[in-house]
């Protein structure tokens, strides 16, 4: 069995040395990826294409190879071909009819011949002979030279005939590893997943940087998203998954930064931390999933101030994209289900966030921030190879959320203080403790352990994650409270 790989067009216009390097990397990437599926695979490179040959002809192996090549950056299209010795016109027609007769039933077609080498016939002459035979001896609806329903594709190369039985669309872009590496800030949601995929597609070895604002369960969920993305589109390269514990940083912001500037200051702290991680990894650029005006921190004035906190180049592949376009792309790349299950965990919530922050005001706000907290977060960074991630299959097993509070149970409101003040939880006769999520683990350890605590947040996502984390840590008196929806 054989495939012919057509290069992404931008590769073909490069200078000879660059083109040679890009093709060599694509050949190496494909050999690594495809050999995992079928050890007999051999990838050969030529000036204008690559060829993939393998021995196992089972349908399952073929489907796996097709799927892998469709997800490999650097490929424009790839052709599934059968190779035969070149005979006379009638022999070519008979082989073509055997391959195409069933697909031509009731449909219009056109024969297309590509030819290289010296022959005593032209491509048009062979097209007419094969096309005439197919029109007379199949159940095709006829020939349509302008808009056929089926293209009958043949290649003649010297004394070989290649009958193209299928044409598959590739991913495009540059082969992974041919451009400089980047560090992508990933939250697991739609935006950061798509922006990471876009830099992978463009040939950048994309490492993942996660700021943990929501506990261990959130971290596991994001690791699963990153692992799936890497396995599908980037597994020819070894990359890192980096976790920065940021809950203490969020707590410092919530206590010392005016609510109107919390979002901008949080992003600036992330950029400072990302700078230090990128320096450690010798990576020249950061990647984010921000889009103009999608949220308050993503206006142009705010983005300018966020960038000012970073020493590295900040890439924003989605900067002019709309949310529906981004979500559609997650479906295309097979990440919609995972991304849709991840919360947009921003860590701070403001009822009146600024959309036009001023440098002087931001710097004045940051004077009240204890930067030792940020240094501790960076010092506690965890860095592992992406292929070392062990998928936690229990992460989606939900803790039952209670809609009623029984006698003796205590509600723990884990929302940020501003959120608690704006929408206070009112449950007459029920004891309610206000413990922001960033103080939860230490505060609970000081409470009486003979009582049962139900965690509460407005949407139920944060409480679910923290409850699971505490249970995994050994707590047996933790649950989740989620009021019944009001009609």
N, C-alpha and C positions, 0 to 999 in steps of 0.2 A: 504494500500500500504506500501511497505517496501523496505529499502535499507540496504545492509551490507557494512560497511566501512572497507577496509583493510588498515592497518597502513603503513606509510613510513618505509621501512626495517630498517633504522638506529634507529628508535624508539625501535624496537623489540630486539635489542642487548644491550640496556642500562641496568643498574642495576635495580633491582626491584623497589626501591624508585623513581628513576628518571623516569623509564617507567610509573609508576603509575601517577606521576605528569604530564607527557606529555599527557597521555591519558585523564586525567581529564580536562586539559586545552583545548584539542581538542573537548571534549564533550561540554564544556561551550561555546566555540567559535561557534560550529555548532548550538547549541540551540539558541544563540542570532541571528545568521544570518538567519537561516531557519524559525524561528518563525515570523520574519518580513514578510515572504512570505505566510506562512500558520500557523495560531495560534495553530492548533491541533497537530503540529509536536512535537514528543517526541524523544529525543536522549538518548539511553541507552549505557553504556560502559561495556565492558568485557575485559578480559586479553589480548585477541588477536584481538579484533575488536570492532567496534561500530555498533549499529543498529539504523536506523531512521525509525520511523513509523508515518503515518499521515492518516487522514480520507478522505480528499477531493481527489477524484480520477480523477479530470478533467485533460485533456491533458496540459492545460496552466500552472496549478500549478506544474505538474510533470516536465515540461520543465524548469520552473524557479528554482525548487529545484535542478535539475541536473546541471544547469549552475552554481548555487551558490556553490555546492559541488565540482565541477571541479576547482573552483578558491580558494578553502580553503586550506591553507598550512597544511601539515601533513598527507594528504591522498594519498596513492599510487594508489589504484583503488577502485571503489565502484560498487557493484553489485545490479542490480534491480531484485527483487525476488518476486515470488508468493509463499505463504506458504499454505500447505495442511497437513491434518493428513496422516501419513504413512500407506498405504494399502499394498496389495500384489503386486507382480511384474507387473501383468497386469494393475492394477489400476495406478501404476506409469507410465507405458507405455502410457496409454490413456491420462493422464494429460500432459505428455511430447509431445505427438503428437499434441494435441490441441494447445500447445504453440508454437511449432516449425514447423509444417507442411508447412506453407506458406513460411517460410524462407529457407526451405530445397529444394524447387523446383529447379531442374537443377543443384544442387551443391553437392559436396562431404561433408561428415561430419564424426565426431567422437564423441561418447558419453564419457563424463568424469564425474565420480562420486567421490565426497568427502564424507567420512562417519565418524561419531564419535558416540560412544556409543556401547552398546552390541546388536548384531544382529545375527541371524542364517544364514546369507548370507554374502558373500564378496562383495566388491565394483566391482570387475571384473565380478562376476556373474550377478549383476544388469546391468552393462554396456552392456554385451552381449545380455541380454534379451531385453532391451529397444532398443539397436542398431539394432537387428534383426527385431523387429517390425517396426521400422521407415524405414528400407531398403525395406521391403515388402509392406508397406501400405502408403507410401508417394511417391512423384515424385522426390525424391532425386536421384542424379547421382550415388550414391554409397558411400561406406565407404572408407575413406582414413586415416589410423592410423598414418601416418607420417606428412602429410601436408594438413589437411582438410580445406575446405573453411569456414565451420561453425563448431564451437565447441558447442556441446549440453551439457550444464553444469547443474548438479544436486548436491544438498547437502542433505544428510540424517543425521539428528541429533536426536538421541534417537527415539522418535515416531513421528517426524515431517519430512516432505519432503519440500525442497525448490527448486523450479524450477527457475533457473537464466535466466531471459528473456533478459538481456542486461548487458554488462560490460563496464564501463566508466573509462577513464583514469583520475587520479587525478593529482594534482600539485606537489606532493612530498614535501620534505622539512620538517621543524619542525612547530608545531602549533604556531601561532602568539602569542607573549608574553612569550614564554618559554625561550628566550634568552634576553640578555641585550638590552636596547633601543639604537638607533643610531639617529644621526642627518644628514640627507641627503641633500647635497647642490644641489638644483634642478634649472635648467634653463628652463625646459620644453621641451628641445630637446631630441633626441634619447638616448644619452648616460646617462644623469642623470635620465631619466625615467626608463631605464632598470636596472641601478644600484640600484635604489630605490626598484624596484620590486624584485630584487634578494635578498636584505636583508630582505624584508618582507617574501619572500618564505622561508628564512632560520630561521624564527621564531623571528626576531627582530622587536619590535615595532618601526616603522620608522616615525620619525617626518621630516618635510620639512623646509628647510632654503633657502630663495630666496634673492639674492642680486639684488636689482632693479637698473638696469642701463638704462632702456628704458622707464620710465614713467608709468603712471597708466594703460594704455592699455596693456602693456607687463605683468604687475603684474596680471591683471585679466586673461590673457591667461594662465599663469603658474598656477594660482590657479585652473583653470578649469582642467588642466592636472592632477594636484595632487589630486583633488577631485575625478576624474574618477578612478584614480589608487587606491585610498583608498576605494572607494565604491566597487570596484570589488574584491580587494584582501586583504583588511585590515580592513573592517568595524566592526569587532568584538572588536576593540580597539579604544579608543579615542586618537587622536594625534593632534599635533599643526602644524599650518602653520605660519612660522616666516618670516617677511619681513624686510630686512635691506636696508634703502635708501642709495645707493652707488654712486649716480651721482656726488656728491661733491668730493668723493674720487677719482673717475675717472678723474675729472677735475684737481685735484691736481697732479695726476700722469702725465697727458698729459702736464702739464706746467712745472714740475720740475724733471721728470725722463727721462733719455736718451731713445730715441725710441727703441733701441736694447734690453732694459731691462724692458720695460713697462709690457709685459705679465707676466713675472716672479714676478715682484713687485706687480702687481694687485692680483695674486693668493696668495701671501704671506699676503697681507692685508686682503683678504677674510678669510684666515686661522686664522689670529689673531682675527678677528671679530667673526668667528665661535666658536673659543675657549671660548670667553666670553659668547656667547649665550648658549653653551653646559654646561658651569659651572653653569649658572643661572638655567638651566633645569635639572641639575644633570645627564647628559648623558655622558657616558665614551668614545664614539667613533664618528668620523665623517666619512661620506661616500661621495665619489666623483665618477664621471663617466669617469675618465681619463684612457687612454690606451696608452701603450708605443709608443712614436713617432708619435702619430696621428696628433699632431700639435707641434709647436716649444717648447711650454712650458711643453710638456709631455715627453721630453727626460729624461733619467735616471739622468743625472747631475742636470737638472732643477727641477725634482720632488724631489730630495734629498734636495735642497735648499728650496723648497716650504714646505716640511715636517718639516724642521728645524724651521719654524716660528710657528708651531703648537705644543701645549703641549699635545693634545689628540692623541690617536691612529687614524690614517687615513686609512680607508678601501677603496680599489679600486677593486670592483668585476670584472670589465671589463679589467683589466690591460693587459691581453694577447689576447684579442678578436679583430677581424677585424671588420671594419665598416659594411660590408655587414651582418656579423653575428648579430651584434647589431640591425641593421634595421630589419632583419628577426624576431628577438625576439619581437620588438615592434608590428609587425603584429600578432604574436602569442598571445600576451597579450592584443590585442585590443586597442593599443594606437597609432597606426601608423598615423591615420588621424590627430589627435591633435598634435602629436610631429612633424610631417612634416610641419605643419603650423606655428610652432614657429621658430623664427630666432635663429641662433647661435650667440647670442648677447654678444660678448666678451668685448665690451666697449672700447678697445684700438686696434689700428691697426698699425703695424710696417712693413716697407718695408724690413727691414733686422734684424729680431729678432734673438737673440742669442740662440743657441741650447746647449751651454755648459757654462752656467753662473758660475762665480767664487764667492765664499762667500765674499771675500774682496771687489769686485766690487759692488756686490749687496748692501752690508752694506754701502758702500760709497754713492751709489745712494740714499739710503733711508735716509741719513743724511739731504738731501734737502727736505724731505717730512714732511709736518706739521701734526704730529700725533694727534693734536687736532681735525682735520677733521675726522679722524677715530673714535675718541672718541665720537664726535657728532653723527656720523652714528649709533654707537652701542647704544647710549642713546635714539635714536629715533626709536628703534626697535618696530615693531608692531607684536603682538603675538595673534592669535585667534585659537579656535578649528576648526579643518578641517570641521566639520559638520555645522559650522556656515557660511561657504562660500555660498554666494548667487550667483548663476550663472548669469552672465551678458549676456543675449542672444543677445545684440546688438553689442557685441565685433567684430563679423565677418562682420557686415554691413560696407562695405568699403566706404570711402570718395572718390568721383570721382577724379581720377588723371588727370590733364590737360596735354596735350602734346604740347600746344602752350601757349605762354605768351601774354596776351592782353595788350594794352596800359594802363598804370597806375598800373599794377601789379608788385610786387617786388619779386624777387627770394631770398630766405633765404637758403644759403648753410649751413646745420647743421652738416656736416662731421667734424671729428677731424682735427686740423690744418695741421698735416702731410699729411693727405689724400688730403686736399684741395691743398696743394703745389705740391703733386705728380701728381695729375690729375685735374688741374684747370678747372672750368666750364667756357666755352667761349660762350657767347651769345651776339653778337654785338647789341648795342642799348638797352639792358635790364639792369636795375639796379640790382646788385647782392650784397647782404649783407652776410658777412661771420660771422656766429654766431654758434659756436660749440654747440651741443645738450645739454651739461651740463650747458650752460649759457642761453639757449633759453628762458625759462619762464620769468626770470627777465629782460632780454634784450628787449623782445617784449613789455613788459609793459611800456617801456620808449620811444617806437617809436610812430610816429603819428598814431592814431587809425582810421583815415579816409582813409587809404590806405589798399590794399588787398595783403596779403603776402602768397607766395607759398613756402612750405618747400621742400627742395631737398636733397636727399642722393643717392648714386650710385645705390643701389638695390631697393630703394623705400619702404623698410620695416620700417626703423627707422622714415622716414618722415611721413608715414601713422600713426604710433603709436602716435607720438608727436602731429600730427594734431588732431587726435581724442581726445587726452587728453585735448588739449587747447580748443577745441570746447565744451567738457564736462564741462570745467571750465567757459564757458560763452562767449568765443571769437566767433565773427561772421564774422571775416575778415581773416580767415585762410583756406588755401587749400593745395594741393599737386601738385608738378610739377614732371612729369616723362617723359623724352624725348621719342619720338617714336623710336622703335628699328631700328638700321641701318642695311640695307641689306648687 
